[in-house]
Amino acid sequence: MIVDILVWIGQNILGQPVILLGLIALIGLLLQKKPIDELIIGTTKVMIGVAMMIAGAGLFVQELVNFQNLIYSAIGVSPKYPAGYIPLDKVIADYGSYAVTIMTIAFVIHLLIARFTKLKFIYLTGHLMWWVSLTVTATLLTINPKMSPALIIGIGSIVVALYWSIQPAYIHGAMRAVMGGD
């Protein structure tokens, strides 16, 4: 019975990017001791934004497929995909929960890296956090379609946490020069 409840939570809450990112935003706002109106508005904005991003990505991909079909019928050239290629909508539908889990674990690892190393930047761009996690999931599945979920989540979490920690540090000097300071 407890396992069934945990599976239900995993599939219906943690496996849904909109809900999980909304919960993460809510927790962040609670930790900042924001008033109730900011809790509601901030959480709602994140959930609507993620839903719009996912819908937009799906629409974009569908239009690319339509364009590929147009090019194929006009000049007979079809796209070349790597072995094991999985379309974005299928990645989100079938493996979105992996990406969400990677994002969650990677964020904890990222916070630990920021706490215990000289890489003190905290990556808080939610839509990019989701996208990077999803891209890493898709990349790992393209490399090895039979990779176990535990391995995907383990490798993915480490790769994503390192990216979130190193990328802002790498770009910081250039941004300081452009912005004229921190």
SULHUDA-V222443 format. One record per residue. N is the residue number from 0. BURIAL is 1 if it has 9 or more other ideal C-beta (glycine too) atoms within 8 Angstrom, else 0. Layout:
n=N burial=BURIAL
n=N burial=BURIAL
//
This chain:
n=0 burial=0
n=1 burial=0
n=2 burial=0
n=3 burial=0
n=4 burial=0
n=5 burial=0
n=6 burial=0
n=7 burial=0
n=8 burial=1
n=9 burial=1
n=10 burial=1
n=11 burial=0
n=12 burial=1
n=13 burial=1
n=14 burial=1
n=15 burial=1
n=16 burial=1
n=17 burial=1
n=18 burial=1
n=19 burial=1
n=20 burial=1
n=21 burial=1
n=22 burial=1
n=23 burial=1
n=24 burial=1
n=25 burial=1
n=26 burial=0
n=27 burial=0
n=28 burial=1
n=29 burial=1
n=30 burial=0
n=31 burial=0
n=32 burial=0
n=33 burial=0
n=34 burial=0
n=35 burial=0
n=36 burial=0
n=37 burial=1
n=38 burial=1
n=39 burial=0
n=40 burial=0
n=41 burial=1
n=42 burial=1
n=43 burial=1
n=44 burial=1
n=45 burial=1
n=46 burial=1
n=47 burial=0
n=48 burial=1
n=49 burial=1
n=50 burial=1
n=51 burial=0
n=52 burial=1
n=53 burial=1
n=54 burial=0
n=55 burial=0
n=56 burial=1
n=57 burial=1
n=58 burial=0
n=59 burial=0
n=60 burial=1
n=61 burial=1
n=62 burial=0
n=63 burial=0
n=64 burial=1
n=65 burial=0
n=66 burial=0
n=67 burial=1
n=68 burial=0
n=69 burial=0
n=70 burial=1
n=71 burial=1
n=72 burial=0
n=73 burial=0
n=74 burial=0
n=75 burial=0
n=76 burial=0
n=77 burial=0
n=78 burial=0
n=79 burial=0
n=80 burial=0
n=81 burial=0
n=82 burial=0
n=83 burial=1
n=84 burial=0
n=85 burial=1
n=86 burial=0
n=87 burial=1
n=88 burial=1
n=89 burial=0
n=90 burial=1
n=91 burial=1
n=92 burial=0
n=93 burial=0
n=94 burial=1
n=95 burial=1
n=96 burial=1
n=97 burial=1
n=98 burial=1
n=99 burial=1
n=100 burial=1
n=101 burial=1
n=102 burial=1
n=103 burial=1
n=104 burial=1
n=105 burial=1
n=106 burial=1
n=107 burial=0
n=108 burial=1
n=109 burial=1
n=110 burial=1
n=111 burial=0
n=112 burial=1
n=113 burial=1
n=114 burial=0
n=115 burial=0
n=116 burial=0
n=117 burial=0
n=118 burial=1
n=119 burial=0
n=120 burial=1
n=121 burial=0
n=122 burial=1
n=123 burial=0
n=124 burial=0
n=125 burial=1
n=126 burial=1
n=127 burial=0
n=128 burial=1
n=129 burial=1
n=130 burial=1
n=131 burial=1
n=132 burial=1
n=133 burial=1
n=134 burial=0
n=135 burial=1
n=136 burial=1
n=137 burial=1
n=138 burial=0
n=139 burial=1
n=140 burial=1
n=141 burial=1
n=142 burial=0
n=143 burial=0
n=144 burial=0
n=145 burial=0
n=146 burial=1
n=147 burial=0
n=148 burial=0
n=149 burial=0
n=150 burial=1
n=151 burial=1
n=152 burial=1
n=153 burial=0
n=154 burial=1
n=155 burial=1
n=156 burial=1
n=157 burial=1
n=158 burial=1
n=159 burial=1
n=160 burial=1
n=161 burial=1
n=162 burial=1
n=163 burial=1
n=164 burial=1
n=165 burial=1
n=166 burial=1
n=167 burial=1
n=168 burial=1
n=169 burial=0
n=170 burial=0
n=171 burial=1
n=172 burial=0
n=173 burial=0
n=174 burial=0
n=175 burial=1
n=176 burial=0
n=177 burial=0
n=178 burial=0
n=179 burial=0
n=180 burial=0
n=181 burial=0
//
